[in-house]
């Protein structure tokens, strides 16, 4: 593939983080993975990625958050995404990526996946590839279940490994207050803990095929945060709390401060609190900040927002 007249071109793409409004996890499969049913919502905290043509594949990372744990080698999801697009388009040169992170690292909000989604869109744009959104989602799926959703954005149901997406209607705006943690949680470790906890003797019913709760979907369609509050759930929450017991204190603090509901987002440790409206979220964030959550940042975000989009080219 030959690209003419674009050597100095730099494409800027922004992709959102996500929360899991509902997360139903099936039993571990023979390959070690779990089937899930997730209701994703993209929220207004972002990763920014700039791509330009280079002699090799390389990356720099800055951020509004601690980025010391972000890999700068071939294990970085954004580099892997850039390579996948380049290979698909037959590009034999390199790509340099500059990433500025706003989504908490290892926080259960899909920041690395958002980087990958932004890289898919940016490299397609800088190379003039013309790949569709669906084609970019398919390229991103092998990189992780959250990557296709970060391309799509909005609100969606993810099944299978979480990457088989169906858009879900969500009317209006939902306001969330996020309490982040300076210390992340490993997603594989949380799933291992979930499997360990499920092996303990109990009388719980057998788990069938994971499915999205229709009550959640109805509340989203109605734009009703009160109804949604009674239905949010996360099967990974118990495992995340087991590994990070102080999350219990955060969850209690949010409920005392007036949150309609609170849950661990994804594999954690970010905790998402649902508020009645924008004003209630501002008050909730202020109350939580005043309570002095050591080692935490408190963010008021809203959703749904768009997926990975070109900001400038």
C-alpha positions as CSV (number, residue, x, y, z in Angstrom):
1,X,0.0,0.0,0.0
2,X,1.3,3.4,-0.9
3,X,0.3,6.5,0.9
4,X,1.0,9.8,-0.9
5,X,1.2,13.2,0.6
6,X,0.4,12.2,4.2
7,X,3.9,11.9,5.8
8,X,3.3,14.8,8.2
9,X,-0.4,14.1,8.8
10,X,-1.4,13.5,12.4
11,X,-4.9,12.2,13.2
12,X,-6.5,12.7,16.7
13,X,-9.1,10.3,17.9
14,X,-10.9,10.3,21.2
15,X,-12.5,7.1,22.7
16,X,-14.6,6.8,25.9
17,X,-14.2,4.7,29.0
18,X,-17.1,2.5,30.0
19,X,-19.1,1.2,33.0
20,X,-20.9,-2.1,33.2
21,X,-24.4,-1.3,34.3
22,X,-25.2,-5.0,34.6
23,X,-22.7,-7.9,34.3
24,X,-23.8,-11.5,34.3
25,X,-21.0,-14.0,34.3
26,X,-21.4,-17.7,33.4
27,X,-19.3,-20.6,34.6
28,X,-15.7,-20.9,33.5
29,X,-15.4,-22.7,30.1
30,X,-12.9,-25.4,29.1
31,X,-10.7,-22.7,27.5
32,X,-10.5,-20.8,30.8
33,X,-12.8,-18.0,29.7
34,X,-16.3,-17.1,30.8
35,X,-19.4,-16.3,28.8
36,X,-20.9,-13.1,29.9
37,X,-23.9,-10.8,29.3
38,X,-22.9,-7.2,29.9
39,X,-24.9,-4.0,29.5
40,X,-22.2,-1.4,28.7
41,X,-22.5,2.3,28.8
42,X,-19.9,4.6,27.4
43,X,-19.3,7.6,29.7
44,X,-17.6,11.0,29.4
45,X,-14.1,10.2,30.5
46,X,-11.7,9.8,27.6
47,X,-8.5,8.5,26.1
48,X,-6.9,10.6,23.4
49,X,-4.8,9.0,20.7
50,X,-2.8,10.7,17.9
51,X,-1.4,8.6,15.0
52,X,1.1,9.5,12.3
53,X,3.1,7.6,9.8
54,X,6.6,6.6,11.0
55,X,9.4,4.2,10.1
56,X,8.4,1.8,12.9
57,X,5.7,1.1,15.4
58,X,6.2,3.1,18.5
59,X,4.2,4.7,21.3
60,X,4.4,7.5,24.0
61,X,2.0,7.7,26.9
62,X,1.1,10.7,29.1
63,X,-2.0,11.2,31.2
64,X,-4.0,13.1,33.8
65,X,-3.5,9.9,35.9
66,X,-0.6,7.7,36.9
67,X,0.6,6.0,33.7
68,X,3.7,4.3,35.1
69,X,2.1,0.9,34.7
70,X,1.2,1.3,31.0
71,X,3.4,-0.9,28.8
72,X,5.3,0.8,26.0
73,X,6.2,-2.4,24.1
74,X,4.4,-4.8,21.8
75,X,2.1,-5.9,24.6
76,X,0.3,-2.5,24.5
77,X,-3.2,-3.0,23.1
78,X,-3.0,0.2,21.0
79,X,0.2,-0.9,19.3
80,X,-1.4,-4.3,18.6
81,X,-4.5,-2.5,17.2
82,X,-2.4,-0.3,15.0
83,X,-0.5,-3.3,13.6
84,X,-3.8,-5.1,12.9
85,X,-5.1,-2.2,10.8
86,X,-1.8,-1.8,9.0
87,X,-1.7,-5.5,8.1
88,X,-5.3,-5.4,6.9
89,X,-4.5,-2.5,4.7
90,X,-1.2,-3.8,3.4
91,X,0.8,-1.0,4.9
92,X,4.5,-2.0,5.2
93,X,5.8,1.1,7.1
94,X,5.3,2.0,10.8
95,X,2.9,4.1,12.9
96,X,3.7,6.3,15.9
97,X,1.0,6.7,18.5
98,X,0.8,9.4,21.2
99,X,-1.6,8.5,23.9
100,X,-3.0,10.8,26.6
101,X,-4.9,8.8,29.2
102,X,-7.9,10.0,31.2
103,X,-9.5,6.7,32.1
104,X,-8.1,5.0,35.3
105,X,-5.5,2.3,34.6
106,X,-6.6,-1.2,35.6
107,X,-9.8,0.4,37.0
108,X,-12.4,-1.8,35.3
109,X,-13.4,1.0,32.9
110,X,-11.8,-0.3,29.7
111,X,-9.0,2.4,29.3
112,X,-6.7,0.1,27.5
113,X,-9.5,-1.1,25.3
114,X,-10.4,2.6,24.5
115,X,-6.8,3.2,23.5
116,X,-7.0,0.2,21.1
117,X,-10.3,1.4,19.7
118,X,-8.9,4.9,19.1
119,X,-5.8,3.4,17.5
120,X,-8.0,1.3,15.1
121,X,-9.9,4.4,14.0
122,X,-6.8,6.7,13.9
123,X,-4.7,4.3,11.8
124,X,-7.6,3.6,9.4
125,X,-7.9,7.4,9.0
126,X,-4.3,8.2,8.6
127,X,-3.8,5.5,6.0
128,X,-7.0,6.3,4.2
129,X,-8.2,2.8,4.6
130,X,-11.9,3.3,4.4
131,X,-12.7,0.4,6.8
132,X,-16.2,0.5,8.3
133,X,-17.1,0.7,11.9
134,X,-18.1,-2.9,11.8
135,X,-14.8,-4.0,10.2
136,X,-12.9,-2.1,12.9
137,X,-15.0,-3.8,15.6
138,X,-14.1,-7.2,14.1
139,X,-10.4,-6.3,14.0
140,X,-10.5,-5.2,17.6
141,X,-12.4,-8.2,19.0
142,X,-9.4,-10.5,19.3
143,X,-7.7,-7.8,21.4
144,X,-10.3,-8.0,24.2
145,X,-14.0,-8.0,24.7
146,X,-14.2,-4.3,25.5
147,X,-12.5,-3.1,22.3
148,X,-15.5,-3.4,19.9
149,X,-17.7,-1.6,22.4
150,X,-15.2,1.3,22.7
151,X,-15.4,1.6,18.9
152,X,-19.2,1.5,19.0
153,X,-20.0,3.6,22.1
154,X,-23.4,4.5,23.4
155,X,-25.2,1.7,25.3
156,X,-25.0,-1.9,24.2
157,X,-25.5,-5.5,25.2
158,X,-22.4,-7.6,24.9
159,X,-22.7,-11.4,24.9
160,X,-20.4,-14.3,24.3
161,X,-17.0,-13.1,25.6
162,X,-18.7,-9.6,25.7
163,X,-17.7,-8.7,22.2
164,X,-20.9,-9.8,20.4
165,X,-22.6,-6.5,20.5
166,X,-26.2,-5.3,20.0
167,X,-27.0,-1.6,20.5
168,X,-29.4,-0.9,23.3
169,X,-31.7,2.1,23.4
170,X,-31.1,4.5,26.3
171,X,-33.2,7.7,26.4
172,X,-31.9,10.9,28.0
173,X,-28.8,11.2,30.2
174,X,-27.6,9.1,33.1
175,X,-25.3,10.7,35.7
176,X,-22.7,8.7,37.5
177,X,-20.1,9.5,40.1
178,X,-17.0,7.4,39.9
179,X,-14.6,6.8,42.8
180,X,-11.3,5.6,41.3
181,X,-8.3,4.0,43.0
182,X,-4.6,4.6,42.6
183,X,-4.1,0.9,42.9
184,X,-5.6,-1.2,40.1
185,X,-7.0,-4.7,40.1
186,X,-6.0,-7.4,37.6
187,X,-8.9,-8.6,35.6
188,X,-7.6,-12.2,35.4
189,X,-7.1,-12.2,39.2
190,X,-10.7,-11.1,39.7
191,X,-12.1,-13.8,37.5
192,X,-9.9,-16.4,39.3
193,X,-11.3,-15.2,42.6
194,X,-14.8,-15.4,41.2
195,X,-14.2,-19.1,40.3
196,X,-12.7,-19.8,43.7
197,X,-15.7,-18.3,45.5
198,X,-18.1,-20.2,43.3
199,X,-16.4,-23.5,44.2
200,X,-17.3,-22.9,47.9
201,X,-20.2,-25.0,49.2
202,X,-23.5,-23.2,48.9
203,X,-27.1,-23.8,47.8
204,X,-27.2,-21.3,45.0
205,X,-29.1,-22.4,41.8
206,X,-27.1,-23.5,38.8
207,X,-26.1,-20.7,36.5
208,X,-27.5,-21.0,33.0
209,X,-26.5,-19.0,29.9
210,X,-25.8,-15.4,30.9
211,X,-28.4,-12.9,29.8
212,X,-29.2,-9.2,30.0
213,X,-31.8,-8.3,32.6
214,X,-34.9,-7.0,30.9
215,X,-35.6,-4.7,33.8
216,X,-32.3,-2.9,33.1
217,X,-33.1,-2.6,29.5
218,X,-36.6,-1.2,30.2
219,X,-35.2,1.4,32.6
220,X,-32.7,2.5,30.1
221,X,-35.3,2.8,27.4
222,X,-37.5,4.8,29.7
223,X,-34.6,7.1,30.8
224,X,-35.5,6.3,34.4
225,X,-32.6,6.3,36.8
226,X,-34.8,5.3,39.8
227,X,-35.9,2.1,38.0
228,X,-32.3,1.5,36.9
229,X,-31.1,1.8,40.4
230,X,-33.0,-1.2,41.5
231,X,-31.6,-3.4,38.8
232,X,-27.9,-2.7,38.4
233,X,-25.7,-5.7,39.4
234,X,-22.2,-7.1,38.8
235,X,-21.3,-10.7,39.3
236,X,-17.7,-9.7,39.6
237,X,-18.3,-7.4,42.6
238,X,-18.1,-10.1,45.2
239,X,-14.7,-11.2,43.9
240,X,-13.4,-7.6,43.6
241,X,-14.4,-6.9,47.2
242,X,-12.8,-10.1,48.3
243,X,-9.5,-9.0,46.9
244,X,-10.0,-5.4,47.9
245,X,-12.1,-5.4,51.1
246,X,-12.0,-1.6,51.6
247,X,-14.3,-1.3,48.5
248,X,-17.1,-2.1,51.0
249,X,-16.4,1.2,52.8
250,X,-16.6,3.1,49.5
251,X,-19.9,1.5,48.5
252,X,-21.4,2.3,51.9
253,X,-20.1,5.9,51.8
254,X,-21.8,6.5,48.4
255,X,-25.1,5.2,49.6
256,X,-25.0,7.3,52.7
257,X,-24.2,10.3,50.6
258,X,-27.4,9.8,48.6
259,X,-26.5,7.6,45.6
260,X,-29.4,5.8,44.1
261,X,-27.2,2.7,43.7
262,X,-23.6,1.8,43.6
263,X,-21.6,-1.0,42.1
264,X,-18.1,-2.0,41.2
265,X,-17.5,-1.3,37.5
266,X,-16.3,-4.4,35.6
267,X,-13.5,-6.1,37.4
268,X,-12.9,-2.9,39.6
269,X,-11.7,-1.3,41.6
270,X,-13.5,1.8,40.3
271,X,-16.9,2.2,42.0
272,X,-19.8,3.8,40.0
273,X,-22.6,5.5,41.8
274,X,-25.9,6.3,40.0
275,X,-27.4,9.7,40.7
276,X,-30.9,11.0,40.1
277,X,-29.7,13.8,37.8
278,X,-26.8,16.2,37.1
279,X,-27.4,18.3,40.2
280,X,-27.6,15.3,42.5
281,X,-24.4,13.9,41.0
282,X,-22.6,17.2,41.7
283,X,-23.8,17.1,45.3
284,X,-22.8,13.4,45.7
285,X,-19.3,14.1,44.3
286,X,-18.9,17.0,46.7
287,X,-20.0,14.9,49.6
288,X,-17.6,12.0,48.7
289,X,-14.7,14.4,48.2
290,X,-15.4,16.0,51.6
291,X,-15.3,12.6,53.2
292,X,-11.6,12.3,52.2
293,X,-11.4,9.1,50.1
294,X,-7.6,8.6,50.5
295,X,-5.9,7.6,47.3
296,X,-9.0,8.1,45.2
297,X,-10.2,10.5,42.5
298,X,-13.9,11.4,42.3
299,X,-15.3,12.1,38.8
300,X,-18.8,13.2,37.8
301,X,-19.5,11.7,34.3
302,X,-22.5,11.0,32.2
303,X,-23.6,8.6,29.5
304,X,-24.2,7.4,27.0
305,X,-21.6,9.1,24.8
306,X,-20.3,8.3,21.3
307,X,-17.6,5.7,20.7
308,X,-14.2,6.3,19.1
309,X,-14.4,9.3,16.9
310,X,-12.0,11.5,14.8
311,X,-11.4,14.8,16.5
312,X,-9.1,16.3,13.9
313,X,-7.2,15.0,10.9
